[in-house]
């Protein structure tokens, strides 16, 4: 499994376990978590904590924006950028 697939699998599992309760049928890689109501602002903080722990990165307050964290693709691109930095 490549890095991108691993990141997506980790996030899908987290969302399934904590917000979707096993029903991720509608969750595409471009689906906006906020617009679709999958996750709220508190959930974003939980997601940030998971990403920092799982991938060993530090996410700064000014990086907690939809461009980085509002879809599977956005998160994957953001994590890959952070890992390369």
NUDOSE-117885 format. One line per 10 residues: number of its first residue (from 1); their letters; for each residue y, x, z of N, C-alpha, C, O. Coordinates in nm, 2 decimals, m for minus. Each point is the difference from the previous one (the first is absolute). Example, Ala and Ser with C-alpha at 12.3 -4.5 7.8 and 13.67 -1.06 7.14 Angstrom:
1) AS) m0.57/1.32/0.78/0.12/m0.09/0.00/0.12/0.09/0.00/0.00/0.10/0.07  0.11/m0.14/m0.14/0.11/0.09/0.00/0.11/m0.08/0.08/0.11/0.05/0.01
END
This chain:
1) XXXXXXXXXX) m0.12/0.09/0.00/0.12/m0.09/0.00/0.12/0.09/0.00/0.01/0.09/0.08  0.09/m0.12/m0.17/0.12/0.08/0.00/0.10/m0.04/0.10/m0.02/m0.10/0.07  0.12/0.18/m0.05/0.10/m0.02/0.10/0.07/m0.14/m0.01/0.01/m0.07/0.10  0.02/0.03/m0.22/0.07/m0.13/m0.01/m0.10/m0.11/0.04/0.05/m0.09/0.07  m0.17/0.09/m0.11/m0.10/m0.10/0.04/m0.02/0.00/0.15/m0.02/m0.11/0.06  0.02/0.22/0.00/m0.02/0.01/0.14/0.12/m0.06/0.08/m0.02/m0.07/0.10  0.14/0.10/m0.15/0.12/m0.06/0.07/m0.01/m0.16/m0.02/0.02/m0.07/0.10  m0.05/0.03/m0.22/0.00/m0.15/m0.02/m0.11/m0.06/0.08/0.02/m0.11/0.06  m0.14/0.17/m0.05/m0.10/m0.06/0.08/0.04/0.00/0.15/m0.03/m0.10/0.07  0.09/0.20/m0.02/0.05/0.00/0.14/0.10/m0.11/0.03/m0.02/m0.07/0.10
11) XXXXXXXXXX) 0.11/0.05/m0.19/0.10/m0.10/0.02/m0.06/m0.14/m0.02/0.03/m0.09/0.08  m0.11/0.07/m0.18/m0.07/m0.13/m0.01/m0.08/m0.04/0.12/0.01/m0.11/0.05  m0.08/0.21/0.01/m0.08/m0.03/0.12/0.09/m0.04/0.11/m0.03/m0.09/0.08  0.14/0.17/m0.06/0.09/m0.03/0.11/0.06/m0.15/m0.02/0.01/m0.07/0.10  0.04/0.04/m0.22/0.06/m0.13/m0.02/m0.11/m0.11/0.02/0.03/m0.11/0.05  m0.15/0.13/m0.10/m0.11/m0.10/0.01/m0.03/m0.02/0.15/m0.01/m0.12/0.04  0.00/0.22/0.04/m0.04/m0.01/0.14/0.12/m0.06/0.08/m0.03/m0.07/0.10  0.15/0.10/m0.13/0.11/m0.04/0.09/0.09/m0.11/m0.05/0.06/m0.07/0.08  m0.06/0.04/m0.21/0.09/m0.11/m0.05/m0.07/m0.10/m0.09/0.04/m0.12/0.00  m0.14/0.16/m0.08/m0.06/m0.09/m0.10/m0.13/m0.06/0.05/m0.05/m0.10/m0.05
21) XXXXXXXXXX) 0.00/0.16/0.16/m0.13/m0.05/0.06/m0.11/m0.02/m0.10/m0.06/m0.10/0.00  0.04/0.20/m0.08/m0.11/0.00/m0.10/0.03/m0.06/m0.13/m0.09/m0.01/m0.09  0.21/m0.05/0.07/0.03/m0.07/m0.13/0.10/0.08/m0.08/0.12/m0.04/0.00  m0.16/0.14/m0.07/0.10/0.08/m0.07/m0.01/m0.03/m0.15/0.04/0.09/m0.09  m0.10/m0.20/0.05/m0.02/m0.04/m0.14/0.13/0.00/m0.08/0.00/0.03/m0.12  0.12/m0.05/0.18/0.12/m0.01/m0.07/0.07/0.14/0.00/0.11/0.01/m0.07  m0.16/0.08/0.14/0.07/0.13/0.02/m0.02/0.10/m0.12/m0.10/0.06/m0.01  0.20/m0.06/m0.08/0.00/0.10/m0.11/0.07/0.12/0.04/0.07/0.00/0.10  m0.08/0.11/m0.18/0.07/0.12/0.04/0.15/m0.01/m0.01/0.07/0.08/0.07  m0.02/m0.18/m0.14/0.15/m0.02/m0.01/0.05/m0.11/0.09/0.12/m0.02/0.00
31) XXXXXXXXXX) m0.21/m0.05/0.07/0.04/m0.11/0.08/0.10/0.04/0.11/m0.03/0.10/0.07  0.15/m0.16/m0.06/0.09/0.03/0.10/m0.05/m0.06/0.13/m0.02/m0.12/0.01  0.01/0.20/0.10/m0.05/m0.05/0.13/0.10/m0.09/0.06/m0.04/m0.11/0.06  0.17/0.14/m0.07/0.10/m0.09/0.06/0.02/m0.13/m0.08/0.00/m0.10/0.06  0.01/0.11/m0.19/0.02/m0.12/m0.08/m0.11/m0.10/0.01/0.02/m0.12/0.00  m0.15/0.17/0.01/m0.11/m0.08/0.01/m0.04/m0.05/0.14/m0.09/m0.07/0.02  0.17/0.13/0.08/m0.02/m0.04/0.13/m0.12/0.06/0.07/m0.05/m0.05/0.11  m0.01/0.15/m0.17/m0.11/0.07/0.06/0.03/0.07/0.13/m0.07/0.00/0.09  0.19/0.06/m0.09/0.04/0.09/0.11/0.15/m0.03/0.03/0.08/m0.03/m0.09  m0.04/0.04/0.22/0.14/m0.02/0.04/0.05/0.14/0.05/m0.07/0.10/0.00
41) XXXXXXXXXX) 0.19/m0.10/0.06/0.06/0.12/0.04/m0.08/0.07/0.11/m0.01/0.12/0.01  m0.05/m0.20/0.08/m0.08/0.06/0.11/m0.13/0.06/m0.06/m0.04/0.11/0.04  m0.01/m0.18/m0.14/m0.12/0.06/m0.07/0.03/0.12/m0.07/m0.09/0.09/m0.01  0.21/m0.07/m0.05/0.04/0.12/m0.07/m0.01/0.12/0.10/m0.04/0.11/m0.03  0.09/m0.13/0.16/m0.01/0.10/0.10/m0.14/0.04/0.03/m0.03/0.12/0.02  m0.06/m0.22/m0.01/m0.14/0.03/0.02/m0.06/0.08/m0.12/m0.07/0.09/0.02  0.11/m0.13/m0.14/m0.04/0.07/m0.12/0.05/0.15/0.00/m0.08/0.09/m0.03  0.20/m0.07/0.07/0.06/0.14/0.01/m0.08/0.08/0.10/m0.04/0.11/m0.03  0.01/m0.17/0.14/m0.08/0.07/0.11/m0.14/0.04/m0.06/m0.05/0.11/0.02  m0.01/m0.20/m0.09/m0.13/0.03/m0.06/0.01/0.11/m0.10/m0.08/0.10/0.00
51) XXXXXXXXXX) 0.18/m0.10/m0.09/0.01/0.10/m0.10/0.03/0.14/0.06/m0.05/0.10/m0.05  0.13/m0.10/0.15/0.03/0.13/0.06/m0.12/0.06/0.07/m0.03/0.12/m0.01  m0.05/m0.21/0.07/m0.12/0.05/0.07/m0.11/0.04/m0.10/m0.06/0.11/0.01  0.04/m0.20/m0.11/m0.11/0.02/m0.09/0.02/0.12/m0.10/m0.09/0.08/m0.03  0.22/m0.06/m0.01/0.03/0.10/m0.10/0.07/0.12/0.05/0.04/0.09/m0.07  m0.01/m0.09/0.21/0.07/0.12/0.06/0.14/0.02/m0.05/0.03/0.12/m0.02  0.04/m0.22/m0.01/0.14/0.01/m0.05/0.09/m0.06/0.10/m0.03/m0.07/0.09  0.16/0.10/m0.11/0.11/m0.06/0.08/0.09/m0.08/m0.09/0.05/0.05/m0.10  m0.04/m0.18/0.13/0.08/m0.08/m0.08/0.13/m0.02/0.08/0.01/m0.06/0.10  0.10/0.10/m0.17/0.13/m0.01/0.07/0.05/m0.14/m0.01/m0.04/m0.08/m0.09
61) XXXXXXXXXX) 0.14/0.04/0.18/0.05/m0.14/0.00/0.06/m0.03/m0.14/m0.02/m0.12/m0.04  0.09/0.21/m0.02/0.06/m0.03/m0.13/m0.09/m0.01/m0.11/0.03/m0.04/m0.12  m0.16/0.07/0.14/m0.11/m0.01/m0.10/m0.07/m0.14/0.01/m0.08/m0.03/m0.09  0.11/m0.04/0.20/m0.07/m0.13/0.02/0.08/m0.11/m0.08/0.08/m0.08/0.05  m0.10/0.08/m0.18/0.06/m0.09/m0.10/m0.10/m0.05/m0.10/m0.11/0.06/m0.01  0.14/m0.18/m0.05/m0.10/m0.06/m0.09/m0.05/0.09/m0.11/m0.11/0.00/m0.04  0.20/0.09/m0.01/m0.03/0.09/m0.11/m0.12/0.09/0.04/m0.07/0.04/m0.09  0.05/m0.02/0.22/m0.10/0.09/0.05/m0.12/m0.08/0.05/m0.12/0.05/m0.01  0.14/m0.17/0.06/m0.11/m0.06/0.09/m0.03/m0.14/m0.04/m0.07/m0.07/0.08  0.12/0.01/m0.19/m0.02/m0.14/m0.02/m0.11/m0.04/m0.10/m0.01/m0.12/m0.04
71) XXXXXXXXXX) m0.08/0.21/0.00/m0.11/m0.03/m0.08/m0.10/0.11/0.01/0.03/0.11/0.04  m0.15/m0.13/m0.08/m0.10/0.10/0.00/0.04/0.12/m0.09/m0.01/0.12/0.04  0.07/m0.15/m0.16/0.05/0.11/m0.08/0.11/0.08/0.06/0.00/0.12/m0.01  0.10/m0.19/0.07/0.11/0.06/0.06/m0.04/0.10/0.11/0.04/0.11/0.01  m0.13/m0.16/0.07/m0.05/0.08/0.12/m0.08/0.12/m0.06/0.02/0.11/0.05  m0.10/m0.13/m0.14/m0.08/0.11/m0.06/0.09/0.11/m0.06/m0.02/0.12/0.03  0.12/m0.16/m0.10/0.09/0.10/m0.06/0.08/0.07/0.11/0.01/0.12/m0.01  0.03/m0.19/0.11/0.07/0.05/0.11/m0.08/0.10/0.08/0.04/0.11/0.03  m0.17/m0.15/0.00/m0.09/0.09/0.08/m0.03/0.13/m0.08/0.01/0.11/0.06  m0.03/m0.13/m0.19/m0.03/0.12/m0.08/0.12/0.10/0.00/m0.02/0.12/0.00
81) XXXXX) 0.14/m0.18/m0.01/0.12/0.08/0.00/0.01/0.08/0.14/0.03/0.12/0.00  m0.05/m0.20/0.11/0.01/0.06/0.13/m0.11/0.12/0.02/0.03/0.10/0.06  m0.15/m0.13/m0.11/m0.10/0.10/0.01/0.03/0.13/m0.07/m0.05/0.11/0.03  0.12/m0.12/m0.15/0.03/0.11/m0.08/0.12/0.08/0.05/0.02/0.12/m0.03  0.06/m0.18/0.12/0.12/0.06/0.05/m0.02/0.11/0.10/0.09/0.06/0.05
END
